[in-house]
Amino acid sequence: MSDNAEQETDTKKLGLWIRLIANSNIIEKEVRNLFRSEFSVTLPRFDLMSTLYREPGGLTMGELSKRMLVSNGNVTGIVERLQKEGLVKRWVLPTDRRIYSVGLTPKGRTDFKIMADRHKEWIADILGGLNDEDISPMIQNMDSLREVLRTRKENNK
C-alpha cells in the first residue's frame, strides 16, 4: 500500500471512530433522558440491575464492577441506594466474610423487567428509520470490529 493510500485509510479510520462516538453519544443521551423522565433512574443504575438480572445467583461486588467496567466505589454507591429501596440484597460469602455478593430481590427483578421492556421499545423507536437490510450488515461490521479490538488487546498483553 502506498503512503498516500495508507494515509487515506488512516483518515477514514479516524472518521469512523468519530462517527461511532457521535452516534453512540446521541443515542445514550436520549436513553438517559428517557430513563430519568419515565422512571427517575440513571443509566448506571439500569446497567447494574441489568447485569444482576442476568445472574440470578448474584455476583460479588468485585465481579459486578469488573463486568460493568467501573470502580468498586461506583458500584457500592448504586448498590447501597438500590438496597435501601428493596431492589437488591447483599450477603457475605460463607467462605470469606469480607466479600459481599449482590442480587436482585423479587421486587428488583419485577421493576427491572418493566424498565427493560420500555428500554427495548425506546431503542426500536430511536432506530426506527433503519430496516433489516440496514441493521444486519451493521451488526456484522460491529462484530468484526469487536473481534479486531479483542485480538489487538490479546496481542498487547
Buried (B, 14 or more C-beta within 10 A) or exposed (E): EEEEEEEEEEEEEEEEEEEEEEEEEEBEEBBBEBBEEEBEBBBBBBBBBBBBBEBEEBBBBEBBBEBBEBEEEBBBEBBEBBBEEEBBBBEEEEEEEEEBBBBBBEEBBEBBEEBBEBBEEBBEEBEEEEEEEEEEEEEEEEEEEEEEEEEEEEEEE
